[in-house]
């Protein structure tokens, strides 16, 4: 993926990233370690995941959900998390910027230089258990008093994910890491962190499915609140996506407006499991590239074959007109 990004960036005279965002500290989002591998001593780290991307395509700024102290919601003590934190600390020692997301801010992530065209903004919707209140930079907690909760009922790492809304002209885009909507069938309503975050976001043109469209995410309010024209599923496991989740994203009910759905890598077992809906998807494998028109009024979605590094275009969908 880093090499793909480099090939595209070099065409524009770039070899670095302005921002790299770690939605939350899980191995499939920040980088895993092979079994039995020991961490280096002296505060060093093993390049993997984001830290390896940072070596190939250096990032000026890394944004994390709560680094360096995380408050009452620290990451796990697993080796992959220690390795990730060692990378962030190494960045600080060498003078590279590492920040926590400023929930509510629309100025933390900015263009490197002004452009002659539509406005571009990135709003921090949620992180570390807080959600934008919808006014200025105000935010509120998504969780009850943590001291009142039993250890097994405390928020998970997924609940703390970063969520963002990106706007360029009339185009808008949502991504929410691994936020989920599973309230244990209503027993713990606060566990549905997805609903208040997507409500704060509002309608967008393109949305990334929360938590890989796993069974505990993309609940009934996900599609209602975001009302996107296209949904992207970062699938890589046989449980991605869940059946109800795919039905919801496609808009498969009679009279429902259909949505275009794209997945990065639906495994054969999942395609069999989802046979009822899978043929209604636009794509089930490949890099997904959203290309927005220079005036921010329309967009196209390209799917590239990700099984090779030839960047072969498999599908072009659109143009879609932005609804604003």
N, C-alpha and C positions, 0 to 999 in steps of 0.2 A: 504493500500500500504506500509506503514511503517512497519507493522507487517510482511508482506511478505518479505520485504527487510531484516528485522532482522532474519527471519528464514534462509534465504540464507547466510547471513553474519556470523551467529553463526557457521555454518558448517565450516567456514574458520577461526574461532576463533576471529571474529570481532563483535563489537556491536556499532560502531560509523561510521560516514561518514567523509571522507577527505574533500570533497567539496559538497556544496549545491548551486545551481545556480537558481536565480530568473530571468527568462527571461525578465519580465516586471511586472509592478504593476497593475494587474487586479485580481479580486477576484478568478477567476478560476485557477489562476497561483500562487497566494501567500496565499490565504485563505480569506473566506468571513466571515461576521458576521450575526447572526440571526437578523431578523427585530426587531427593538425596543431595542436592547441591547446597553447599554451605555458603553463607554470606561472607564476603571478604572482611577482613579486620580493618581497623583504622578508619571507619566511616566510609569506606568505598562501597561500590554497588556493582551488580552485574547488569549490563545493558540488556533490557528486555522490554517489549511493549513500547510505552511512550518514551522511556529513556533511550531506547535504541533508535526510535524515530528522531529524537533530539540529536543523536550523533550524526545521522544521515542528513537531516534537514533541521539545523539548529533553530530553536524557538527563542524569540526575544523575550516573551513573557509566557509563563505557565500559570494557569488559573486553576485552583483547587477549591473544594467545597469548604474547607475550614483550616487549612495549614496556617500557622504551625501548631496551635494548641488544641483545636477542635472542640473546646469547651467540654460539655458533659457527654459528647458523642464521639469518642475517639475511634479510629479504625481498629481492626482486629490486630492481634499480635502475631499473625502468621508471617512466615518468612517473606512471602511476596510483598506484603504491606511494609515490612521493615526495609526491604530492598527499595521500594518505591520512595519511602520517606528519606532514605539515605541519598537517593538521587536529588530530591528537592533540596535537602540540606547542602549537598555538594554544589548545586546551582547558586545557593546563597553565598557560600564561601568564595565562589569565583565571581561574584558581583552580578549574576544573572537574576532577572526579576522573577519572583515567585509570589503570587498574591492569592488571597481568598476571594471568592466571588462576593461582590457588593450587591446584595439582594435589593432590587428596586432600581438600581442605577442603570441609566441608559448612556453613560459616558465612560464607563470603565474600559469598554472595548470600542476603539475608534479606528477610523481609517488612518493609514499611515500618512497620507497626504490628501488634501481636498480634491474633489472631483467636480467637474461641470456636469451636473445631472441631478437626479432625484436624491432625496435625503436617505442616508443609510444609518440605521441604529440597531444596536443589540441590547435588549433589555434583560437584565438578570431577574428571572421570574421566581426562582427558588433555589435554596441551597441550605444544607446543614439543618433542615427542619424548619426553615422560615420561608414564607411566601410573600410576594409583593402584595401590598394592600390596595393597589390600583391608583394610588395618588402619590405623585412625587417619588421619593425614595422610601416611603413608609413601608414597613413589613410587620408581619405578625407570626407567632409561632404556630406550627401545625400540630404540635404535640401537647398532651396534658403535662402536668407537673411530673417530671421524671421520678422524683422521690416517692411518688405514690404508686409507682408501677413495680410489679415483681420483676426480677431479672429476665425471665423468659418473655415478658410482655414489653420490654423496652424496644424503641424503634430500631430497625435494622439499617445496615449500610445503604440498602436500596432506597429506604425512605428519605435518606439525606441527600439524594442525588441533586446535581445542578440541573436546572431547567432554564432554557433561553428562548426568547422570541427575537427573530431577525427580521428587519423590515428594510426593503429597498424600493422606494417609490410605492407602487400599489402591491408589490409582492411581499409575502410574509411567510415565515417558516418557523416551526416549533420543533424543539428537541428536548427531551426530559430524562435522559439516562435511563435508570431502572426504577423510576417511580412506579408505585403499584396502587391498585384499587381494592385489594382484598381486605374486607372488614370482618372476616370470619362470619359471613352471612349476617352482617349487621350487629354482631355481638360487641364489636369495638369500632364504632363509626369513625373514630379519628385515624384509624389505620388506612382509610381511603385518602391518601395524600394526593392522588392523581386528580381528583375532582376539583379541589380548590385551586390547584396550580393551573389546570387547563381553563378553569373559569376566569382566572386572572389573565390568562393569555388571550382568550377570545378567538374569533374566527381567523384562520390562516389559509394560505393556498396549498402548502405542503407541510406534512407533519410526519415525524419519525415515531413509529410505534414505541410506546414505553415498554421497557423490560422485554424487548425482543418479541412483543405480543404473546408473552407467556401467559399461563392460565390466570395469574393474579393481577394482570394489568389490562389496559385498554377496556375498561369497564363501560357500562352504558353511557356514562356522561362524557367519555373521551371523545367520541364522534360527535355527540350533541354540542359540546362546547367548542370544539375546534372546527368542525364542519369543513374539513379540507377537501380540495379537489383530488389530491393524491396522497397516499400513505406509503411510507417506506418502512419495511421490516428488516432490521439487522439480524437476520436468522443465521444460526450456525449449528444448532442442536436439534435432535429429533423432536423436541417439544416446542420448537418455534415454527409457526405460531400455534396457539391453541385454537380449537375448532370454533368456539363461540366468538373468539377474538377475530378470526378471519371473516366469519359471517358478518360481524359488525362492521369491520373495516371496508369490506366489499360493498356493503349496503344491500344485502341479498333479499331483504323482505319485500313482498309485493308493495308497489307504490313508493318504495324508498328510492331516493336518488342514488345511482350507482357511483362508486368512487374507483379510481384507478389505483391498484395496489401492486407494489413491486417488492420483491424480497432479494436479499443478497445471496443466500445459499440455503434453500429448502432441501433437506435431506430426503432421499427416496421414501423412507419410512413415514416422514411427516406428510409428504405428498399423497401417500396412500391413505393415511389417517384423515386428511382433508380433501379426499376425492370429490366430495359434494360441492366444494367451493373453488378448488384449485384452478379449474379451467376458466374461472371468471377473473383471474389475476392477469395483470399485464406481463409480469416477468417473475421468474422464480430463481434466477441465478445471475450473478454478475455485479460489477461495480455500478453504482447508481449515481449519475451526475445530473444535478439540476442546473440548467443554464438559463439565467434570467436576462431578458432583453435589456439593452443599454438604457431604455427609457423607463424600466421597471414596470412595464404594463403587461408583459406576457412572459411565459417561460416554456421551456421544453425539457423533457427528461430523456437522457440517454442511458442505455444499459450496455456495458462493455463486458466482454467475456473475461472473467477474472481467473479462469483456469490456466491462462498463459499470460505473458507480459507483452503481447503484441498489440494490446489496446484495440482489439477488433470490436467495432460497434455492432451489436446484435439487434438493437431496437432503438428507434426514435419515436417518442410519444409527444404529441402536441402539434402546434403550439396551443397552450392553454391561455385564455385571457384572464388576467387578474381581476378580481371583483372589488378590490380596494377595501 
